[in-house]
Amino acid sequence: MKLTKAHKLSHFYISHRLKEKLTTMEKVLLTIITALGLFPVSSHAERQYHFIYEQKNLPEARSYCRDKYTDLATIETMEDMNRLTAMANLSQMNYTDYSYRAWIGLYDDTNSWSWSLTNKSFYIKKEADFRNWSPGEPNNLNSNELCTQMYDDGFWNDKMCDDLLPSVCSNVGGSNVTFVLVTTAMTWTQAQNYCKTQYTDLASVRNQNENQIIAGLVPSGQVVWIGLFRDSWKWFDGSSSLFRYWRKKTKEPNNTQKKETCVAANFNASGQWADWNCDYRRAFICYTAVPVLSKQVVKWTLEKQSSSLDLNDPVVMEEILKQLQKKLKDSGLNGDIRLSWVKQSDGNVFHKEKNTED
């Protein structure tokens, strides 16, 4: 645990629990100047990977991993990928076609649609969930169809965000909203930026009535951007890891066989990833979350304002630890934080320091 200057200068008060031990004058302000005899012990989780060579489709593989371990493998760094590549036994991944591949825990969440306008007060009950997709949509036809366009009949389609289209912005004032057609052709991101600068945001559609109003703005035979988009690739265990290792040679993810919403690592290509149909039966990689404890000794100097206060009193030391632990957690140090005093050779924790010119 690394202590910041803010921690060192933080003030801690003796609580009312010490009333019987200390007089009013002895409820002193303790100023942390440097460090003396404190053990902060924290913990974090490390992933231990497990190759399973029994052939399963992805839903079966995930059930197996969650039953036997923690989940399908989440990968956060190139170091993780190098570990997996070194672990892979290629002789056990020979198949009729597409050999040397194993499932990992990344998937394409085709239903993770969100509105650009994120103000929750704008949506009542389930209005943020309103959808009016054309039949068969969204289909993620080109693997990267992450943005939404509206046809002149009011139905929606998922589309690649780089297409140049007109757009509809929303102008929100309290509970009132008006919609504005912008005829300049822009990418979805450009349209979003324009709408946020000139109005409130790209149009959110909360109900069928608003959908009809926006559709009435769309010129016949044209399509426009609205504010619905999706953050596509996610980890099954909910990890926020943004690490990706797609195989560039085959332009992954490419959705070449359609419905390629799962991911396999190809260990005949340094473990590089490809999107794949989840129904294939292949080897897979699970992981176990292993807690790793870390311990650090830091020293503190406590300045007391009452000469009669005994800092080696067990009640005083316990109270100081509680105050410190609360302060550390309030400062954002999460996890299993444990503090304890280190006694010196004479059995005491604190020793009086001689005065210096400093």
Backbone torsions as a table, in degrees:
resi	resn	phi	psi	omega
1	MET	NA	124.7	-179.2
2	LYS	-97.0	127.0	-178.4
3	LEU	-92.3	131.9	178.0
4	THR	-89.9	169.4	177.9
5	LYS	-59.4	-34.7	-179.6
6	ALA	-62.0	-38.6	177.9
7	HIS	-64.2	-44.4	-174.6
8	LYS	-64.6	-28.6	-176.8
9	LEU	-99.0	2.7	-178.4
10	SER	-68.0	151.3	-179.4
11	HIS	-107.8	140.6	-179.5
12	PHE	-128.9	134.8	-178.9
13	TYR	-106.9	145.5	171.7
14	ILE	-68.9	129.9	-175.0
15	SER	-80.9	173.9	-178.5
16	HIS	-66.3	-12.8	178.2
17	ARG	-64.7	-17.3	-178.4
18	LEU	-93.7	11.6	-175.1
19	LYS	-53.7	-43.1	-176.6
20	GLU	-71.9	-22.3	-177.8
21	LYS	-90.4	-32.6	-171.2
22	LEU	-123.1	147.9	172.0
23	THR	-78.9	173.4	178.7
24	THR	-56.5	-39.0	-179.7
25	MET	-69.0	-19.4	-175.9
26	GLU	-91.1	-2.3	174.3
27	LYS	-81.5	74.7	-166.8
28	VAL	-89.2	159.2	172.4
29	LEU	-82.2	124.5	179.3
30	LEU	-100.8	120.2	179.5
31	THR	-105.9	122.3	-179.5
32	ILE	-83.3	117.6	-176.5
33	ILE	-105.5	-53.3	172.1
34	THR	-130.9	-138.3	-175.3
35	ALA	-133.9	146.3	175.4
36	LEU	-154.5	108.4	167.0
37	GLY	70.5	38.7	-179.0
38	LEU	-120.0	134.3	177.2
39	PHE	-103.9	102.9	165.9
40	PRO	-89.2	123.6	-179.7
41	VAL	-116.7	123.0	-179.6
42	SER	-123.6	169.0	-179.6
43	SER	-139.9	152.8	172.3
44	HIS	-144.6	170.8	-175.6
45	ALA	-105.9	139.3	175.5
46	GLU	-117.5	145.5	-177.5
47	ARG	-91.9	130.8	173.1
48	GLN	-109.0	121.9	-173.1
49	TYR	-92.5	151.9	-179.4
50	HIS	-137.2	116.2	173.4
51	PHE	-79.8	129.3	175.4
52	ILE	-117.1	116.9	-173.5
53	TYR	-93.2	-2.4	173.4
54	GLU	-67.5	131.8	-172.9
55	GLN	-81.5	123.6	178.8
56	LYS	-142.2	152.7	170.5
57	ASN	-74.5	172.4	-171.3
58	LEU	-65.1	-43.5	177.5
59	PRO	-58.4	-40.2	178.5
60	GLU	-66.8	-40.5	180.0
61	ALA	-62.8	-42.2	-178.8
62	ARG	-66.4	-41.3	177.6
63	SER	-59.9	-41.7	178.7
64	TYR	-61.7	-47.8	-178.4
65	CYS	-62.4	-41.9	-178.2
66	ARG	-71.5	-25.3	178.4
67	ASP	-80.1	-42.7	-173.9
68	LYS	-94.1	-29.8	-173.6
69	TYR	-130.5	-130.4	177.5
70	THR	-106.9	-53.0	179.7
71	ASP	-171.6	177.1	169.8
72	LEU	-60.2	153.7	-170.6
73	ALA	-61.9	127.9	165.8
74	THR	-100.5	137.4	-174.8
75	ILE	-124.1	128.5	-173.3
76	GLU	-112.9	-22.4	-174.6
77	THR	-143.3	166.4	174.2
78	MET	-66.0	-29.1	176.4
79	GLU	-62.2	-39.6	175.5
80	ASP	-60.8	-43.7	-179.4
81	MET	-64.7	-39.4	178.2
82	ASN	-63.6	-38.2	176.7
83	ARG	-61.7	-45.8	-178.7
84	LEU	-65.3	-41.0	179.4
85	THR	-61.6	-38.7	178.8
86	ALA	-69.7	-29.2	-178.6
87	MET	-80.3	-27.1	-170.4
88	ALA	-63.4	131.3	175.6
89	ASN	-102.3	98.4	-174.4
90	LEU	-63.9	-28.5	-178.5
91	SER	-64.6	-20.4	179.7
92	GLN	-99.2	9.0	178.7
93	MET	-125.6	38.2	175.3
94	ASN	-92.1	118.9	-178.6
95	TYR	-124.2	174.3	178.4
96	THR	-61.7	-38.0	175.3
97	ASP	-146.9	161.0	179.6
98	TYR	51.0	57.9	-179.6
99	SER	-74.4	165.7	171.8
100	TYR	69.9	20.9	178.4
101	ARG	-107.7	147.5	178.3
102	ALA	-142.0	140.8	-180.0
103	TRP	-67.5	141.7	167.4
104	ILE	-122.1	179.8	-169.3
105	GLY	-91.7	23.4	177.7
106	LEU	-97.1	139.0	179.7
107	TYR	-144.6	159.3	179.7
108	ASP	-93.3	106.5	-178.5
109	ASP	-83.0	88.9	-175.2
110	THR	-70.1	-8.7	-179.1
111	ASN	-108.3	11.0	-175.8
112	SER	-87.4	57.5	-176.4
113	TRP	-88.1	137.4	179.9
114	SER	-138.0	157.1	176.6
115	TRP	-90.2	144.3	177.0
116	SER	-61.0	-37.6	176.2
117	LEU	-80.0	109.1	-171.6
118	THR	-97.2	-2.0	-178.7
119	ASN	-62.0	109.2	-174.3
120	LYS	-64.3	-28.6	-178.7
121	SER	-68.6	-15.1	179.4
122	PHE	-74.5	-22.1	-175.4
123	TYR	-110.6	132.1	177.5
124	ILE	-104.0	133.3	-179.9
125	LYS	51.9	-115.5	-175.3
126	LYS	-105.6	27.0	-178.2
127	GLU	-63.7	-29.3	179.1
128	ALA	-68.7	-13.4	-178.4
129	ASP	-97.2	2.5	-179.5
130	PHE	-64.3	133.4	177.7
131	ARG	-138.7	149.9	177.8
132	ASN	-140.6	55.8	-176.1
133	TRP	-68.3	146.9	169.0
134	SER	-65.4	155.0	178.3
135	PRO	-54.0	131.2	179.2
136	GLY	86.1	-3.0	178.8
137	GLU	-106.1	155.0	-4.7
138	PRO	-76.8	141.2	-177.3
139	ASN	-117.9	-3.6	177.9
140	ASN	48.9	48.4	-170.5
141	LEU	-57.2	-38.6	-177.2
142	ASN	-109.3	22.1	175.4
143	SER	73.4	-26.9	-178.1
144	ASN	-120.1	33.9	178.2
145	GLU	-85.1	87.4	-170.4
146	LEU	-108.2	-2.9	-177.4
147	CYS	-122.9	167.4	-171.4
148	THR	-121.9	132.0	174.3
149	GLN	-115.5	154.5	177.4
150	MET	-116.9	133.9	175.3
151	TYR	-80.7	170.8	-179.6
152	ASP	-69.7	-13.6	177.0
153	ASP	-92.4	3.3	177.1
154	GLY	91.5	-5.8	178.0
155	PHE	-85.0	156.5	-173.4
156	TRP	-111.1	158.4	177.8
157	ASN	-145.3	139.3	173.4
158	ASP	-79.1	142.5	-171.5
159	LYS	-149.8	153.1	175.8
160	MET	-64.1	136.3	-169.9
161	CYS	-70.8	-13.5	-176.7
162	ASP	-85.6	-6.4	177.6
163	ASP	-63.4	146.5	179.6
164	LEU	-95.4	114.3	-176.0
165	LEU	-139.8	157.6	166.0
166	PRO	-64.6	173.3	-178.1
167	SER	-148.2	165.8	175.6
168	VAL	-120.6	122.6	177.5
169	CYS	-97.4	161.4	174.3
170	SER	-116.6	144.1	176.3
171	ASN	-119.9	107.0	-172.3
172	VAL	-103.3	129.7	174.2
173	GLY	-136.1	101.0	-175.6
174	GLY	64.3	-124.5	179.4
175	SER	-90.0	-3.5	-178.1
176	ASN	-95.5	144.5	177.0
177	VAL	-140.8	137.5	173.5
178	THR	-123.3	154.0	-177.3
179	PHE	-115.7	141.2	-175.0
180	VAL	-128.3	126.3	175.8
181	LEU	-80.9	129.1	175.1
182	VAL	-110.7	113.6	-172.2
183	THR	-82.3	-14.9	179.4
184	THR	-66.1	128.6	-179.7
185	ALA	-76.1	125.5	-179.0
186	MET	-141.6	163.2	169.4
187	THR	-70.1	167.7	-179.6
188	TRP	-60.7	-44.1	-178.6
189	THR	-64.8	-40.9	177.2
190	GLN	-63.3	-41.9	178.7
191	ALA	-64.1	-40.1	178.0
192	GLN	-60.9	-47.5	179.7
193	ASN	-62.5	-41.1	179.7
194	TYR	-62.9	-47.5	-178.5
195	CYS	-63.0	-38.0	179.4
196	LYS	-69.3	-29.8	179.9
197	THR	-79.1	-43.9	-172.9
198	GLN	-92.5	-26.3	-176.7
199	TYR	-133.6	-130.4	176.5
200	THR	-105.2	-49.4	-178.8
201	ASP	-173.7	175.7	167.7
202	LEU	-60.4	152.0	-172.1
203	ALA	-63.9	128.1	166.2
204	SER	-95.6	144.0	-178.7
205	VAL	-117.0	111.5	-172.4
206	ARG	-97.0	-16.5	-176.3
207	ASN	-163.0	175.1	-176.4
208	GLN	-66.9	-31.6	179.3
209	ASN	-64.0	-46.5	177.8
210	GLU	-65.6	-34.1	178.3
211	ASN	-61.9	-40.5	179.7
212	GLN	-68.9	-36.7	179.1
213	ILE	-62.6	-45.8	-179.2
214	ILE	-66.8	-42.6	179.4
215	ALA	-59.2	-32.2	178.9
216	GLY	-68.5	-17.3	178.4
217	LEU	-87.5	-17.1	-174.5
218	VAL	-79.7	121.6	178.2
219	PRO	-59.1	147.5	-177.5
220	SER	-55.4	130.6	177.1
221	GLY	81.1	2.9	-179.1
222	GLN	-110.7	171.7	175.4
223	VAL	-131.0	155.9	-179.2
224	VAL	-135.6	156.7	172.4
225	TRP	-77.5	140.1	165.0
226	ILE	-121.7	177.7	-166.5
227	GLY	-85.6	13.5	-178.5
228	LEU	-89.4	132.9	178.9
229	PHE	-147.4	171.4	177.5
230	ARG	-137.0	145.2	172.8
231	ASP	-94.2	106.0	-161.1
232	SER	-72.7	-68.5	-167.6
233	TRP	-84.7	128.5	-176.9
234	LYS	-137.1	161.8	176.3
235	TRP	-96.1	141.0	-177.2
236	PHE	-60.9	-32.6	-177.0
237	ASP	-84.8	4.8	178.2
238	GLY	84.2	6.2	-179.9
239	SER	-61.4	148.2	178.2
240	SER	-94.5	13.3	-178.1
241	SER	-57.9	128.6	178.3
242	LEU	-99.8	5.6	179.7
243	PHE	-65.5	132.5	176.5
244	ARG	-135.4	146.1	-177.9
245	TYR	-138.0	52.5	-177.7
246	TRP	-67.8	147.6	178.0
247	ARG	-80.6	114.4	-176.6
248	LYS	-72.0	-30.3	-176.2
249	LYS	-58.6	-36.9	-180.0
250	THR	-105.0	13.4	175.5
251	LYS	55.8	47.9	178.9
252	GLU	-78.0	150.4	-6.8
253	PRO	-77.0	135.6	-173.2
254	ASN	-120.9	-11.3	176.6
255	ASN	51.2	39.0	-174.2
256	THR	-65.3	-31.7	-178.1
257	GLN	-101.6	11.7	-179.4
258	LYS	63.9	153.5	180.0
259	LYS	53.5	30.7	177.9
260	GLU	-87.2	80.6	-174.3
261	THR	-106.6	4.9	177.4
262	CYS	-118.4	169.5	-173.1
263	VAL	-130.5	133.1	174.9
264	ALA	-121.4	145.3	174.7
265	ALA	-94.7	133.4	-178.5
266	ASN	-100.5	106.4	-174.0
267	PHE	-86.0	6.5	167.3
268	ASN	-95.9	2.4	179.1
269	ALA	-136.6	47.9	177.4
270	SER	60.2	23.6	177.8
271	GLY	81.6	9.2	-178.0
272	GLN	-63.4	152.4	-169.4
273	TRP	-97.4	154.1	173.1
274	ALA	-141.9	142.0	171.9
275	ASP	-74.2	145.8	-169.5
276	TRP	-151.5	153.8	175.1
277	ASN	-66.1	130.3	-172.9
278	CYS	-67.6	-10.6	-175.2
279	ASP	-82.5	-13.7	179.5
280	TYR	-63.2	144.7	178.8
281	ARG	-103.4	114.4	-175.7
282	ARG	-144.2	175.8	171.4
283	ALA	-65.2	167.7	-179.6
284	PHE	-153.5	166.5	-176.7
285	ILE	-122.6	124.5	174.4
286	CYS	-102.8	168.9	171.7
287	TYR	-139.9	155.0	173.2
288	THR	-117.2	133.5	176.2
289	ALA	-82.1	116.1	-177.5
290	VAL	-109.4	117.2	177.8
291	PRO	-64.7	136.9	177.5
292	VAL	-122.2	118.2	-179.3
293	LEU	-86.3	139.9	172.4
294	SER	-126.2	145.2	-175.9
295	LYS	-134.3	138.0	179.9
296	GLN	-138.6	136.7	177.4
297	VAL	-101.7	126.5	175.7
298	VAL	-126.2	157.9	-178.3
299	LYS	-111.8	142.8	-179.7
300	TRP	-125.7	145.7	167.1
301	THR	-115.7	124.3	-179.7
302	LEU	-106.9	129.5	178.0
303	GLU	-102.2	120.6	-178.1
304	LYS	-106.6	149.7	-178.1
305	GLN	-99.0	-6.0	178.1
306	SER	-122.2	119.0	-177.3
307	SER	-67.2	-19.9	-178.2
308	SER	-83.8	-8.0	-179.1
309	LEU	-76.6	126.3	179.7
310	ASP	-97.0	105.9	-178.6
311	LEU	-69.6	-16.6	177.6
312	ASN	-87.7	1.0	175.7
313	ASP	-65.4	125.8	-177.3
314	PRO	-54.2	-36.9	-179.6
315	VAL	-67.1	-40.6	179.1
316	VAL	-65.6	-46.3	-178.9
317	MET	-62.3	-39.8	178.8
318	GLU	-63.4	-41.5	-178.5
319	GLU	-66.6	-39.8	179.0
320	ILE	-62.4	-42.1	178.9
321	LEU	-59.7	-42.7	-179.3
322	LYS	-63.5	-41.9	179.4
323	GLN	-64.9	-42.3	179.7
324	LEU	-64.0	-44.4	-177.7
325	GLN	-63.2	-41.4	178.0
326	LYS	-62.6	-42.6	-178.2
327	LYS	-64.5	-40.3	179.9
328	LEU	-64.4	-42.4	179.5
329	LYS	-67.9	-38.5	177.6
330	ASP	-64.1	-24.7	-178.8
331	SER	-87.0	2.5	174.6
332	GLY	103.2	4.7	176.4
333	LEU	-86.0	98.8	-176.0
334	ASN	-93.8	179.4	178.5
335	GLY	96.0	-168.0	-176.7
336	ASP	-86.5	87.6	-179.2
337	ILE	-94.1	122.4	179.5
338	ARG	-124.3	133.0	-179.4
339	LEU	-119.6	141.8	174.9
340	SER	-152.8	155.3	179.8
341	TRP	-86.1	149.5	174.4
342	VAL	-107.2	118.9	178.8
343	LYS	-81.6	144.8	177.1
344	GLN	-91.1	-175.9	-170.4
345	SER	-60.2	-28.9	-179.9
346	ASP	-88.0	4.9	178.1
347	GLY	89.7	-6.2	179.0
348	ASN	-97.8	156.5	175.6
349	VAL	-93.2	-45.8	-175.8
350	PHE	-102.6	145.1	173.7
351	HIS	-133.3	140.0	-179.7
352	LYS	-66.5	133.8	-179.6
353	GLU	-96.6	136.0	179.4
354	LYS	-68.5	144.9	178.8
355	ASN	-67.2	142.1	175.5
356	THR	-126.9	167.3	178.7
357	GLU	-60.9	-32.8	179.1
358	ASP	-65.7	NA	NA
